[in-house]
């Protein structure tokens, strides 16, 4: 998320600061309240990205969700966040950043409450999509508000505080999610946003100045519709292939529709005077390398978190709190290496942080492989530490690859595209890994169950139970003498599937690391300097 930091200088130089209530841009008595409002919104937004994972098994059981339902709980948020991010920035420039920030806060807070009250999986998925819309607006506008409010040395202080808040939110998300889910209910991971959101709204109304761009361009609605539709068809096809197959007519039709819409999107963007995606930016190798790195990081280890959590809870039987504590090995390593990377960014070529960082992520994922029916959670510790160190090396300098090689007037769009690639990586990564995992687990269960007397006809039913997290209930209804056998089969199948997608995620991370090493060039930054 740190790439948003770099959006500031570009937007400010491009548009100029708008005077606050006092009439002079430097006379802002409410700038520290602006920082508080922005930090509250950012904390809430980023917390919701990580806090949900550890509650997913409880949500699955409470709402009787299928495996694909769980994927949509995560992807509905990532999809709408990716789709609305750039459009929200344009609307804020036109109608006012404070106004749009307030709208984003209200939408996100209200959607969080709806998530908490969800009685069906569909209601939760729709509410998560609404959360993503509010989150996109908040994320697109929050840093621009700080840019308008702060000058000089105070700006550095404000960004330092904001950076600390982002790190804190990402780090404590799994632990806080575990505490709330185990101590109260999964619904409280959403209800906790309500008081934070209300406080942020009150402060924004009373203490935050309005600002807008004097020469704002109109939103690219054609690009927005085509991009959203293409991404939605792609993710739907990947998730639906869990239950069908890649050769199914509906899946193939959705994949073809996604491809056609993506081509149409490229053609429209090339003809637009003010496109949502300026495709000419991808002629810069460093910008392309940064985009690949953003996508690869999200599509690999961040997408894998969902399946690691399912393993810890559904297979090893840990509570949400126990799961959150164990995932702290990953987030703790992120905090340590991110601090180091932040200091090295100005001294070491950026490609030597991003490329090796992604390679470390790939190595960490490979270290997590080798799971079997008898494995314990400690098998994951080396991989989580190495992977976390890699994430921390990549995140701080990734912003510079987006905005450091473009003119100031394109910095806002560049950072927005980088953020969009992150969310697209999450959405498509979870969908793709989920399909591969589901198919592998189902085939393993069916083949092993077929060899067990009296159970050969129950292979599909047991495979479905493993995928949906209901295997405990199915095993409890089996004859006592068969329970240990089926339990061992399901653990073996699950870990086999997990090993399979850990390899795929590692390949994505390693390939992205190699691309980053080759494409990101120091001379591109110097030319723009």
LUMTI-507589 format. One line per 5 residues: number of its first residue (from 1); their letters; for each residue x negated, y, z of C-alpha. Coordinates in steps of 0.001 Angstrom, whole numbers, plus 500000, padded with zeros to 6 digits. Each point is the difference from the previous one (the first is absolute). Layout:
BEGIN
NUM) A) X Y Z ~ ...
This chain:
BEGIN
1) XXXXX) 500000 500000 500000 ~ 497018 502320 500332 ~ 500160 500961 496327 ~ 502761 502463 500882 ~ 497424 502110 501820
6) XXXXX) 498428 500863 496684 ~ 503318 501254 498633 ~ 499603 503165 502033 ~ 497307 501934 498226 ~ 501385 499190 496569
11) XXXXX) 503544 501110 500738 ~ 498831 503119 501767 ~ 497632 501111 497258 ~ 502573 499183 497351 ~ 502919 501850 501520
16) XXXXX) 498757 502425 502575 ~ 501196 500315 503589 ~ 503407 501418 500675 ~ 500354 502546 502805 ~ 501544 498839 503230
21) XXXXX) 502623 501798 502012 ~ 497541 502673 500980 ~ 499392 500916 496368 ~ 496291 499198 499982 ~ 498732 496491 499287
26) XXXXX) 497575 500073 502920 ~ 502545 501174 502571 ~ 501591 496710 500944 ~ 500673 499825 503698 ~ 501742 496666 499530
31) XXXXX) 497178 498114 498264 ~ 499322 497676 502947 ~ 503684 499141 500196 ~ 499777 499203 496278 ~ 497161 497604 500806
36) XXXXX) 502117 498362 502717 ~ 502970 499598 497643 ~ 497853 498562 497219 ~ 498165 497622 502348 ~ 503278 498727 501468
41) XXXXX) 501396 499296 496542 ~ 496762 498404 498797 ~ 499763 497830 503116 ~ 503557 498783 499497 ~ 499474 499364 496292
46) XXXXX) 496734 498065 500307 ~ 501106 498139 503100 ~ 502936 498597 498055 ~ 497684 498513 497389 ~ 498226 497752 502524
51) XXXXX) 502490 499628 502850 ~ 502517 498005 497955 ~ 497766 497039 499133 ~ 499915 498389 503438 ~ 503797 500259 500335
56) XXXXX) 500802 498295 496681 ~ 500363 496438 501380 ~ 502442 501283 502652 ~ 501903 501929 497327 ~ 500078 496849 497875
61) XXXXX) 501560 497958 502788 ~ 502427 502710 501130 ~ 501374 500774 496550 ~ 499549 496482 498539 ~ 497802 501395 497247
66) XXXXX) 498327 497985 497296 ~ 496317 500286 499143 ~ 500754 502283 497041 ~ 502229 502124 502263 ~ 496983 500658 502208
71) XXXXX) 497941 501037 497002 ~ 502662 502537 499081 ~ 500052 501419 503540 ~ 496391 501056 499436 ~ 500172 500695 496262
76) XXXXX) 503149 502152 500115 ~ 498022 502487 502086 ~ 496853 499841 497845 ~ 501955 500266 496734 ~ 501933 503135 500885
81) XXXXX) 496938 501578 501595 ~ 498005 499427 496804 ~ 502821 501137 497720 ~ 500883 503258 501774 ~ 496560 501218 501087
86) XXXXX) 499067 502165 497015 ~ 503545 501208 499335 ~ 500377 501085 503647 ~ 496893 502159 499691 ~ 501441 501816 496974
91) XXXXX) 503329 500593 501754 ~ 498186 501400 503040 ~ 498063 502441 497829 ~ 503284 501235 498504 ~ 502343 500141 502982
96) XXXXX) 497657 500395 502940 ~ 497688 497648 501859 ~ 501544 500478 503413 ~ 503488 499369 498599 ~ 498899 496774 498290
101) XXXXX) 498043 498920 503079 ~ 503137 500446 502101 ~ 502018 498005 497486 ~ 497371 497260 500095 ~ 500012 499931 503807
106) XXXXX) 503788 499809 500192 ~ 500236 497287 497325 ~ 497215 497931 501567 ~ 501383 500306 503529 ~ 503571 499219 498952
111) XXXXX) 498818 497045 497920 ~ 498007 498704 502989 ~ 503144 500034 502128 ~ 501885 498151 497242 ~ 497205 497399 499901
116) XXXXX) 500367 499520 503753 ~ 503740 499450 499703 ~ 499732 497706 496956 ~ 502350 497032 500217 ~ 499056 498413 496689
121) XXXXX) 496797 499595 498039 ~ 501394 502117 497159 ~ 500784 502866 502376 ~ 496441 499853 501336 ~ 498509 499922 496501
126) XXXXX) 502064 502987 498837 ~ 499138 501910 503160 ~ 496323 499241 499478 ~ 500287 501377 496473 ~ 501505 503173 501431
131) XXXXX) 497129 500154 502480 ~ 497601 499887 497068 ~ 501693 502999 498378 ~ 499696 502023 503205 ~ 496423 498813 500458
136) XXXXX) 499045 501020 496465 ~ 501336 503514 500560 ~ 498204 500350 503345 ~ 496709 498668 498675 ~ 500080 502146 496859
141) XXXXX) 500657 503192 501974 ~ 498304 499653 503383 ~ 496424 500790 498971 ~ 501127 502929 497851 ~ 501631 501478 503121
146) XXXXX) 496696 499788 501853 ~ 498149 501544 497059 ~ 502366 502954 500077 ~ 499819 500453 503777 ~ 496269 499734 500701
151) XXXXX) 496921 501885 498861 ~ 496276 499852 500703 ~ 498664 497901 502858 ~ 503487 499384 501382 ~ 500794 498049 496857
156) XXXXX) 497178 497558 500714 ~ 501308 499558 503542 ~ 503547 499426 498744 ~ 498909 497395 497459 ~ 497869 498286 502624
161) XXXXX) 503024 499692 502288 ~ 502150 498777 497116 ~ 497372 497398 499066 ~ 499847 498745 503591 ~ 503788 499657 500084
166) XXXXX) 500021 497983 496754 ~ 497339 497654 501347 ~ 501876 499582 503280 ~ 503294 499213 498258 ~ 498489 497316 497774
171) XXXXX) 498004 498462 502853 ~ 502742 499736 502631 ~ 502803 499044 497598 ~ 499693 496208 500405 ~ 499532 500235 503770
176) XXXXX) 502895 502427 500526 ~ 502178 497911 497702 ~ 499218 496941 502084 ~ 500729 501797 503261 ~ 503367 501322 498828
181) XXXXX) 501075 496760 498335 ~ 498975 497764 502906 ~ 501098 502374 502771 ~ 503228 501326 498502 ~ 501048 498955 496497
186) XXXXX) 498828 500308 496396 ~ 502574 502757 499630 ~ 497907 502281 502210 ~ 497175 500171 497480 ~ 502449 502177 498051
191) XXXXX) 501804 501713 502877 ~ 496659 501304 501308 ~ 499902 502355 496999 ~ 503178 501810 501060 ~ 498626 502126 502896
196) XXXXX) 496778 500710 498085 ~ 501977 501086 496950 ~ 502368 502222 501996 ~ 497101 501785 501721 ~ 498241 500508 496647
201) XXXXX) 503193 501437 498454 ~ 500505 502467 502873 ~ 496385 501197 499802 ~ 500167 500308 496197 ~ 503181 502075 500145
206) XXXXX) 498772 502342 502732 ~ 496249 500268 499455 ~ 498977 499088 496435 ~ 499738 502623 497251 ~ 501444 499466 496545
211) XXXXX) 497744 499961 496932 ~ 500411 499149 496345 ~ 498016 500148 496781 ~ 500498 503206 497981 ~ 499699 498178 496654
216) XXXXX) 501363 496556 500770 ~ 500775 497664 497115 ~ 503261 498106 499799 ~ 499999 496335 501064 ~ 499386 497412 497307
221) XXXXX) 503339 498192 500338 ~ 499522 497859 496883 ~ 496662 498737 501297 ~ 501462 499415 503457 ~ 502888 497876 498679
226) XXXXX) 497832 497938 497641 ~ 497257 499395 502579 ~ 502469 499029 502723 ~ 501914 497648 497713 ~ 496841 498334 498654
231) XXXXX) 498588 499414 503483 ~ 503342 498728 501315 ~ 500408 497479 497170 ~ 496428 498777 500503 ~ 500316 499492 503747
236) XXXXX) 503448 498418 499648 ~ 498663 497523 497439 ~ 497062 499044 502230 ~ 502170 499485 503079 ~ 502800 498228 498138
241) XXXXX) 497507 497532 498558 ~ 499754 498569 503552 ~ 503360 498290 499563 ~ 499907 499606 496223 ~ 496771 499896 497999
246) XXXXX) 497990 502198 497685 ~ 501656 498268 497034 ~ 503530 500735 501231 ~ 502025 502191 497650 ~ 500812 502654 502603
251) XXXXX) 496385 500251 501153 ~ 498682 500207 496447 ~ 502644 502590 499116 ~ 498997 502180 502949 ~ 496304 499712 499121
256) XXXXX) 500727 501001 496401 ~ 502154 502914 501196 ~ 497189 501139 502302 ~ 497497 499897 497132 ~ 502301 501908 497625
261) XXXXX) 500788 502653 502607 ~ 496319 500388 500848 ~ 499155 500570 496334 ~ 502844 502528 499771 ~ 498668 501705 503132
266) XXXXX) 496527 500340 498454 ~ 501451 501428 496761 ~ 502173 502507 501893 ~ 497157 501122 502256 ~ 497729 500615 497005
271) XXXXX) 502579 502350 498485 ~ 501004 501901 503144 ~ 498681 503508 500577 ~ 499931 499380 503779 ~ 499890 496204 500456
276) XXXXX) 500391 498187 503290 ~ 496909 497952 499101 ~ 497388 501848 497960 ~ 498646 496975 498134 ~ 496956 501948 498813
281) XXXXX) 498636 499707 503544 ~ 499330 496328 499345 ~ 497390 500965 497419 ~ 497779 500814 502975 ~ 498314 496738 501072
286) XXXXX) 499738 501097 503614 ~ 503699 500865 500217 ~ 500902 496636 498467 ~ 497626 498228 502372 ~ 501583 501723 502988
291) XXXXX) 503492 499044 498834 ~ 498963 496358 499552 ~ 498449 500049 503475 ~ 503194 501433 501545 ~ 502113 497357 498291
296) XXXXX) 497606 497157 500803 ~ 499732 500836 503696 ~ 503770 500030 500433 ~ 500708 496984 497775 ~ 497457 497851 501836
301) XXXXX) 499563 500300 503745 ~ 502947 502288 500793 ~ 502371 497771 498036 ~ 498519 496957 501789 ~ 500929 501375 503435
306) XXXXX) 503615 498863 499568 ~ 498940 496380 499485 ~ 497410 500046 502773 ~ 502710 501208 502397 ~ 502358 497232 498848
311) XXXXX) 497244 497463 500616 ~ 499277 501289 503509 ~ 503676 500002 500996 ~ 501770 497294 497982 ~ 497219 497415 500007
316) XXXXX) 497860 500752 503073 ~ 502977 501172 502049 ~ 498661 503292 501345 ~ 502360 502731 501153 ~ 500102 503338 498169
321) XXXXX) 497888 501507 502783 ~ 497505 497142 499832 ~ 499809 500474 496249 ~ 499456 503747 500325 ~ 497150 499474 502459
326) XXXXX) 498266 497560 497653 ~ 500354 502270 496967 ~ 498155 502664 502019 ~ 496759 498306 498914 ~ 500767 501353 496528
331) XXXXX) 501143 503495 501009 ~ 497161 500365 502525 ~ 497431 499244 497305 ~ 501704 502556 497720 ~ 499620 502742 502617
336) XXXXX) 496310 499215 500569 ~ 498951 499982 496346 ~ 502278 502900 498989 ~ 498202 502204 502530 ~ 496643 498993 498510
341) XXXXX) 501202 500409 496408 ~ 501324 503483 500748 ~ 496495 501071 501008 ~ 498316 498272 497051 ~ 502287 501424 497315
346) XXXXX) 497889 503156 499563 ~ 496690 498089 500035 ~ 500595 496764 498084 ~ 501347 499648 496429 ~ 503700 499287 500282
351) XXXXX) 499829 496922 497787 ~ 497615 498439 502528 ~ 502707 500270 502635 ~ 503114 499095 497995 ~ 498495 497179 497933
356) XXXXX) 498259 498160 502865 ~ 502995 500711 502246 ~ 502353 498180 497632 ~ 497487 497188 499639 ~ 499952 499705 503803
361) XXXXX) 503805 499808 499912 ~ 499733 497153 497490 ~ 497417 498213 502132 ~ 502221 500448 503074 ~ 502930 498395 498188
366) XXXXX) 497794 497100 498921 ~ 498862 499538 503611 ~ 503640 499606 501040 ~ 500383 497022 497641 ~ 499456 496426 501079
371) XXXXX) 503094 499833 502198 ~ 501576 496624 500698 ~ 502729 498519 502175 ~ 497701 499991 503029 ~ 498589 503524 499639
376) XXXXX) 500374 502595 502739 ~ 500287 503765 499650 ~ 496311 500466 500839 ~ 499187 498687 496515 ~ 501231 503370 498683
381) XXXXX) 497826 502209 502236 ~ 496824 500200 497828 ~ 502068 500744 496906 ~ 502081 502662 501743 ~ 496885 501759 501301
386) XXXXX) 498159 499925 496664 ~ 503149 501004 498099 ~ 500719 502828 502445 ~ 496455 501319 499636 ~ 500503 500000 496235
391) XXXXX) 503295 501894 500214 ~ 498387 502636 502206 ~ 497188 500523 497492 ~ 502431 500480 497109 ~ 502683 502257 501467
396) XXXXX) 498150 503234 500905 ~ 498132 500502 496688 ~ 502831 498750 497777 ~ 501575 503464 499902 ~ 496955 501477 498319
401) XXXXX) 500251 497648 497055 ~ 503465 501359 499260 ~ 499414 503726 500367 ~ 496249 500503 499911 ~ 499759 499501 496252
406) XXXXX) 502946 502134 498846 ~ 500479 503767 499780 ~ 501616 501598 503079 ~ 503308 500533 498192 ~ 500323 496215 499526
411) XXXXX) 499006 498999 503545 ~ 503576 499708 501249 ~ 501051 497642 497231 ~ 496755 498016 500294 ~ 500449 499314 503707
416) XXXXX) 503678 499184 499414 ~ 499132 497447 497324 ~ 497467 498408 502346 ~ 502649 499730 502724 ~ 502445 498532 497489
421) XXXXX) 497500 497321 499001 ~ 499726 499012 503659 ~ 503752 499483 500323 ~ 500257 498204 496645 ~ 497232 497709 501241
426) XXXXX) 501950 499175 503150 ~ 503249 499365 498096 ~ 498564 497847 497232 ~ 497444 498291 502258 ~ 502610 498801 502476
431) XXXXX) 502247 498823 497168 ~ 497253 498167 498093 ~ 498365 498393 503040 ~ 503442 499028 501304 ~ 500891 498218 496769
436) XXXXX) 496722 498089 499927 ~ 500274 499139 503693 ~ 503619 498891 499796 ~ 499429 497777 496983 ~ 496892 498414 501510
441) XXXXX) 501677 499290 503355 ~ 503110 498545 498357 ~ 498021 497666 497743 ~ 497792 498837 502889 ~ 502981 499273 502262
446) XXXXX) 501913 498128 497308 ~ 497013 497833 499081 ~ 499167 499094 503620 ~ 503615 499465 501095 ~ 500548 497660 497055
451) XXXXX) 497573 497563 501611 ~ 501867 499927 503348 ~ 502685 497273 500325 ~ 503536 501290 500686 ~ 498999 503587 499077
456) XXXXX) 499226 499878 496295 ~ 503398 501504 499121 ~ 499515 502955 502420 ~ 496906 501462 498323 ~ 501735 503058 498473
461) XXXXX) 501898 500732 503228 ~ 496865 499836 502146 ~ 498014 502043 497478 ~ 502669 502698 500097 ~ 499946 499978 503807
466) XXXXX) 496224 500553 500025 ~ 500358 502947 497637 ~ 502830 501578 501976 ~ 498442 499591 503452 ~ 502749 497594 501110
471) XXXXX) 497881 496859 500132 ~ 500242 499824 503806 ~ 503775 499607 499809 ~ 499733 497334 497288 ~ 497401 497996 501927
476) XXXXX) 502144 500134 503159 ~ 502831 498229 498124 ~ 497781 497176 498747 ~ 499625 496647 501802 ~ 497351 500328 502762
481) XXXXX) 497632 497532 498341 ~ 499856 502108 496816 ~ 499436 503397 501583 ~ 496205 499782 500457 ~ 499559 498840 496413
486) XXXXX) 502126 502784 498528 ~ 498333 502548 502272 ~ 496562 498973 498749 ~ 501198 500076 496392 ~ 501415 503504 500291
491) XXXXX) 496859 501336 501692 ~ 497856 498412 497320 ~ 502150 501379 497180 ~ 500111 503490 501505 ~ 496235 500184 500517
496) XXXXX) 499400 498616 496509 ~ 502186 502767 498582 ~ 498248 502590 502139 ~ 496565 498814 498841 ~ 501242 500277 496423
501) XXXXX) 501096 503635 500211 ~ 496987 500974 502138 ~ 497897 498969 497016 ~ 502163 502016 497589 ~ 499871 503066 502289
506) XXXXX) 496230 499625 500327 ~ 499613 499922 496207 ~ 502073 503199 499723 ~ 497824 501740 502612 ~ 496703 498771 498542
511) XXXXX) 501003 500951 496442 ~ 501081 503450 501184 ~ 496675 500394 501799 ~ 498034 499179 496868 ~ 502092 502435 497932
516) XXXXX) 499429 502715 502619 ~ 496238 499419 499975 ~ 499856 500225 496213 ~ 502553 502761 499341 ~ 499410 502477 502837
521) XXXXX) 497109 502241 498999 ~ 498232 502682 502016 ~ 499453 502134 496893 ~ 503773 500392 499550 ~ 500163 501827 503332
526) XXXX) 496990 502153 499118 ~ 501542 501050 496684 ~ 503100 501226 501757 ~ 498078 501562 502838
